[in-house]
Amino acid sequence: MRLLLLTPQLPYPPHQGTSLRNFNLIAQLAKRHLVCLLTFLEPDQSLDNARPLLDICEWVDSVPVPRRGSILRLRQMLTTRQPDMAWRLWSPAFRDRLAMRLEETSFDVVQIEGIELTPYLPTILDVYGAAKTPRPRPLIVYEDHNAEWVLQKRACLTDLRTPLRWPAAAYSFAQWLRLKSYEADVCRQADRVIAVSEADRDAILAIAPEIDITIVPNGVDLAEHTGYDGPVQPFDLVFTGKMDFRPNVDAMLWMGREVWPIIRQHRPQTSLAIVGQRPHPRLDLLQEVPGITITGWVADVRPYIAGATVYVAPLRVGGGTRLKLLQAMAMSSPIVATSLGAEGFPVTHGHELLLADTAEDFAQAVLTLLDHPEQRIQLGKAAYRFAQATYGWDALVPKLEALYQDKP
């Protein structure tokens, strides 16, 4: 089949959640299908530096990522009923390029990767409703990376705990309500809907109970992570992720403010690496905290995961499933996570990882693993077996291909 994927960012290099998922889906699909890609480029990105992606796709097309000033963003929020995410990647240039590509080429499937690209769904429908494009309409697949209305609900309830964050809570409350309606409408318009976990499927069904949803979980490149024997960056603890992403920012602020003092009280020399691109200014206060290192962008997160004694995932906001956890599991890392951080994975506390939801419990779980190497080894082995058994991309993509064949 010929497939067209719309992605919110260039999925190469695959350094964080969305790009990791998109690149690995494309790499597997390209083994048996013709894959075309229309995407956005950040100012510091170039297709010339994405040769592995270009080599596996029939073609890759791009437009610059749109820029929204605060005044435009405020006006859109006040004068429309659409959620903020529906405007974040709105670009007339992308719309026109999409229409052109649809008019000149026949596709079997058009796959929309994430809610930020759903404003282009009407463009797809309009092109195939026009007399100038009499070809059969492709299957429209919407991949919901997170149940976004739930993410905003959780962000609102988390920020309400801190008076200084009440303006952010008010923003999230408004987005929570708008997204419930918007996300349900999008799912009804698409031919097929994909969720990444049972929890996300249930969240979508809560707002659109008539939708038929297929679960295609996040995966991990087992060959790339298993048996890693390259250089390591030694830290006691490590967290990886895109560090301007609100759930990751909240996780590290909670870790630094609430959990870290307890850990350092018992082990004063403990070190933590926060690894990921574009650290948000809210994290600047952690730069001065003893023992914490914020790396910014790194070419490869594996040396940090391999060099860490314990991988931490103290997430309190978010949805979907975390590719970061699968990377750590594939590298046999002992993990401490919140229940929400491990959401979507059928794991058991004390078997594949340790779960803790209060600052005291999280700190104690970390200290326990730091003090007990035999327990770290046991958890790491169980985590690896868990990832290997179910979450290799080569085993997950056939679920996607079966969805493509099941046309309406």
C-alpha positions in Angstrom: 0.0 0.0 0.0 0.9 3.6 -0.3 0.7 5.4 3.1 0.9 9.1 3.9 1.8 10.0 7.5 1.4 13.5 8.9 3.7 14.0 11.9 4.1 17.1 14.2 7.9 17.1 13.9 10.6 15.5 11.8 10.9 12.0 13.3 14.7 11.9 12.9 16.8 11.8 14.9 14.3 9.8 17.1 15.2 11.4 20.5 11.9 11.6 22.4 8.4 10.1 22.6 6.6 11.2 19.5 9.6 11.1 17.2 10.7 7.7 18.6 7.2 6.2 17.9 6.9 7.8 14.5 10.3 6.8 13.2 10.0 3.2 14.3 6.5 2.9 12.8 7.8 4.3 9.6 10.9 2.0 9.6 8.8 -1.1 10.0 6.0 -0.1 7.6 8.6 0.8 4.9 9.7 -2.8 4.8 6.4 -3.8 3.1 4.7 -0.5 1.9 5.5 2.8 0.2 5.6 5.4 3.0 5.3 9.1 2.3 5.8 11.7 5.0 4.6 15.3 5.4 6.0 17.0 8.5 7.1 20.2 10.2 10.7 21.4 10.5 12.1 23.4 13.4 14.5 26.2 12.5 17.5 24.1 13.6 16.4 21.0 11.6 17.2 20.0 8.0 16.1 17.2 5.8 19.8 16.9 4.7 20.5 15.6 8.2 17.8 12.9 8.1 19.3 10.6 5.6 18.1 7.3 7.3 14.6 8.6 7.1 14.9 9.7 3.5 16.3 6.4 2.5 13.3 4.4 3.8 10.5 6.8 2.6 9.2 7.2 -0.9 9.4 10.9 -0.2 9.6 13.3 2.7 8.0 16.8 2.4 8.1 19.5 5.0 7.1 23.1 5.9 8.5 25.3 8.7 6.8 24.9 12.0 4.5 27.9 12.5 5.2 30.5 15.2 2.5 31.9 17.4 3.1 35.0 19.5 1.4 35.3 22.9 -1.1 37.9 21.5 -2.3 35.6 18.7 -2.5 32.7 21.1 -4.6 34.7 23.5 -6.9 35.9 20.7 -7.4 32.4 19.4 -8.3 31.2 22.9 -10.8 34.0 23.6 -12.5 34.2 20.2 -12.8 30.5 19.3 -14.1 27.4 21.1 -11.2 25.2 19.8 -8.6 24.0 22.3 -5.2 25.5 22.2 -3.7 22.3 20.8 -5.8 22.7 17.7 -4.1 26.0 16.9 -0.5 25.0 17.9 0.5 23.6 14.4 -2.1 25.4 12.2 -0.3 26.5 9.0 -1.9 27.5 5.7 1.4 26.4 4.0 1.0 22.9 5.5 -2.7 22.8 4.5 -1.9 23.7 0.9 1.0 21.3 0.7 -1.2 18.5 2.0 -3.9 19.3 -0.5 -1.4 19.3 -3.4 0.0 16.0 -2.4 -3.4 14.4 -2.1 -4.5 15.7 -5.5 -1.4 14.4 -7.3 -1.0 11.0 -5.7 -3.3 8.1 -4.8 -3.0 6.9 -1.2 -4.5 3.9 0.5 -4.1 5.4 4.0 -3.6 8.8 5.5 -2.5 8.6 9.1 -2.7 11.6 11.4 -0.2 11.4 14.2 -1.5 13.3 17.2 -4.1 15.8 18.0 -2.1 18.8 16.9 -2.5 17.7 13.2 -6.3 17.0 13.4 -7.1 20.5 12.1 -6.0 19.1 8.7 -8.7 16.4 8.7 -11.2 18.7 6.9 -8.6 19.3 4.2 -8.4 15.6 3.5 -12.2 15.3 3.4 -12.5 18.4 1.2 -10.0 17.2 -1.4 -11.8 13.9 -1.9 -15.1 15.6 -2.0 -14.1 17.8 -4.9 -14.9 16.9 -8.5 -11.2 17.3 -9.4 -10.3 14.3 -7.3 -12.6 11.5 -8.2 -10.4 8.8 -6.8 -11.6 6.7 -3.8 -10.9 8.4 -0.5 -8.1 6.8 1.5 -8.6 5.3 4.9 -8.2 8.1 7.5 -6.5 6.8 10.6 -6.1 9.0 13.7 -3.5 8.0 16.2 -4.2 9.5 19.6 -0.8 9.6 21.3 -2.5 10.7 24.6 -6.1 11.1 25.7 -5.5 14.8 25.7 -8.5 15.8 27.7 -7.3 13.5 30.6 -3.8 15.1 30.4 -5.3 18.5 30.9 -7.6 17.3 33.7 -4.6 15.9 35.6 -2.6 19.0 35.0 -5.4 21.1 36.4 -5.9 19.0 39.5 -2.1 18.9 40.1 -1.6 22.7 39.7 -4.5 23.4 42.0 -2.4 22.1 44.9 0.0 25.1 44.5 -1.5 28.6 44.7 1.2 30.0 42.5 0.1 27.6 39.8 -3.6 28.5 39.9 -3.4 30.6 36.7 -2.0 27.4 35.0 -4.8 25.4 36.6 -7.4 27.8 35.1 -5.8 27.4 31.7 -5.9 23.6 32.0 -9.5 23.6 33.2 -10.6 25.5 30.1 -8.6 23.2 27.9 -10.0 20.1 29.6 -13.5 21.1 28.8 -12.7 22.1 25.2 -10.7 19.0 24.5 -13.5 16.7 25.7 -15.7 18.0 22.9 -13.0 18.4 20.3 -11.3 15.1 20.8 -14.6 13.2 20.6 -15.5 15.0 17.3 -12.2 14.2 15.8 -12.5 10.5 16.7 -16.0 10.4 15.1 -14.7 11.9 11.9 -11.8 9.5 11.4 -12.3 6.1 9.9 -10.1 4.4 12.5 -8.8 5.4 15.9 -5.6 4.1 17.5 -4.9 4.4 21.2 -1.5 3.4 22.8 -3.0 1.8 26.0 -6.1 0.4 27.5 -6.3 3.5 29.8 -6.3 5.8 26.9 -8.9 3.7 25.1 -11.1 3.9 28.1 -10.6 7.7 28.3 -11.7 8.1 24.7 -14.7 5.8 25.1 -15.7 8.0 28.1 -16.3 10.9 25.7 -17.2 9.0 22.5 -18.6 5.6 23.6 -19.6 4.5 20.1 -16.0 4.6 18.7 -14.2 1.4 17.7 -10.6 1.8 19.0 -7.6 -0.3 18.2 -4.7 -0.4 20.7 -1.2 -0.3 19.2 1.1 0.2 22.2 4.4 2.1 22.2 7.4 -0.1 21.6 11.1 -0.1 21.8 14.0 -1.0 19.4 15.2 -4.0 21.3 18.3 -4.5 19.2 19.4 -0.9 19.8 19.1 -1.0 23.6 19.7 -4.6 24.6 23.3 -5.4 25.3 24.5 -1.8 25.0 28.2 -1.8 25.5 29.2 1.8 24.6 30.4 4.6 26.9 28.4 5.4 30.0 27.7 8.6 32.0 27.7 7.5 35.7 24.9 9.0 37.9 23.0 7.4 40.7 19.7 8.4 39.2 18.5 9.4 35.7 15.4 10.8 34.1 15.1 11.2 30.3 12.6 13.1 28.2 11.8 16.2 26.3 12.3 18.8 29.0 9.9 21.5 27.8 7.0 19.0 27.9 4.8 20.0 30.8 4.4 16.5 32.5 8.2 16.1 32.4 8.8 19.6 33.9 6.3 18.8 36.7 7.9 15.5 37.4 11.4 17.0 37.8 10.1 19.9 39.9 8.3 17.5 42.2 11.4 15.3 42.3 13.7 18.3 43.1 11.5 20.0 45.6 9.8 17.1 47.5 11.7 13.8 46.9 15.3 15.0 46.5 15.8 16.5 49.9 14.7 13.2 51.5 17.1 11.2 49.4 20.0 13.5 50.1 19.3 13.6 53.8 20.1 9.8 53.9 22.7 9.7 51.1 24.3 13.2 50.8 26.4 12.3 47.7 23.6 11.0 45.5 23.5 12.4 42.0 20.7 12.9 39.5 20.9 13.5 35.8 17.9 15.2 34.0 18.5 14.4 30.4 16.6 15.9 27.5 16.4 18.7 25.0 15.0 22.3 25.5 14.9 22.5 29.4 12.1 24.7 30.4 13.0 27.9 32.3 10.9 26.6 35.2 13.7 24.1 35.7 16.4 26.8 36.2 15.9 26.6 39.9 17.2 23.0 39.9 20.5 24.1 38.4 21.6 25.3 41.8 20.5 22.2 43.7 23.5 20.1 44.9 23.7 16.8 43.1 21.4 17.6 40.2 22.7 18.0 36.6 20.5 19.2 33.7 22.2 18.1 30.5 20.1 19.7 27.8 20.2 18.0 24.4 22.3 14.9 24.1 23.0 12.8 21.0 22.2 9.6 22.7 20.4 8.9 26.0 21.7 5.3 26.3 25.0 6.2 28.0 23.0 7.9 30.7 20.5 5.0 31.2 23.3 2.5 31.1 25.4 4.5 33.6 22.6 5.1 36.1 22.1 3.0 39.2 18.3 3.6 39.1 16.0 5.0 36.5 13.3 7.3 37.9 9.9 8.2 36.4 8.2 10.5 39.0 5.3 11.6 36.7 2.2 13.1 38.1 0.6 14.5 34.9 0.2 12.9 31.5 -1.4 10.1 29.5 -0.4 7.4 27.1 2.5 5.1 27.8 6.1 6.2 28.2 8.6 5.1 25.7 11.3 6.2 28.2 10.2 3.4 30.5 10.5 0.8 27.7 14.0 2.1 26.9 15.0 1.6 30.5 13.4 -1.8 30.6 15.2 -2.9 27.4 18.4 -1.9 29.0 17.6 -3.9 32.2 17.5 -0.8 34.4 15.9 -1.0 37.8 13.1 1.5 37.8 11.1 3.5 40.4 8.0 5.1 39.0 4.7 6.6 40.1 1.6 4.7 39.3 0.8 7.3 36.6 4.3 7.0 35.2 3.8 3.3 34.6 0.2 3.7 33.5 -0.7 1.6 30.5 1.8 -1.1 31.2 0.6 -4.3 33.0 3.3 -4.3 35.5 3.4 -5.4 39.2 5.0 -3.5 42.0 8.1 -5.4 43.2 8.3 -7.5 40.1 9.3 -5.4 37.0 9.7 -2.1 39.0 8.9 -0.3 42.2 5.8 2.0 42.3 5.5 4.9 44.7 3.2 7.9 44.7 4.1 10.0 47.7 7.4 11.9 48.1 8.3 9.8 51.1 7.5 6.5 49.5 9.3 7.5 46.3 12.4 8.5 48.1 12.4 5.3 50.2 12.0 3.1 47.1 15.0 4.9 45.5 17.1 4.5 48.7 16.1 0.8 48.9 17.4 0.1 45.4 20.6 2.2 45.9 21.4 0.1 49.0 20.5 -3.3 47.5 22.3 -4.3 44.3 20.7 -7.8 44.3 17.2 -6.3 44.1 18.3 -4.0 41.3 19.5 -7.0 39.3 16.3 -8.9 39.9 14.1 -6.0 38.9 16.3 -5.2 35.8 16.0 -8.8 34.5 12.3 -8.9 35.0 11.9 -5.5 33.3 13.9 -6.7 30.3 11.8 -9.9 30.0 8.7 -7.8 30.1 9.8 -5.5 27.3 11.2 -8.3 25.1 8.0 -10.4 25.3 5.6 -7.8 24.0 7.0 -4.5 23.0 9.3 -5.0 20.1 8.3 -2.8 17.1 8.4 -5.8 14.7 5.6 -7.4 16.8 3.5 -4.3 17.1 3.3 -3.0 13.6 1.4 -6.0 12.2 -1.5 -4.7 14.4 -1.4 -1.5 12.5 -1.3 -3.3 9.1 -4.3 -5.4 10.1 -6.2 -2.1 10.8 -5.3 -0.8 7.3 -6.8 -3.9 5.7 -10.0 -3.6 7.6 -11.5 -0.9 5.4 -15.1 0.5 6.0 
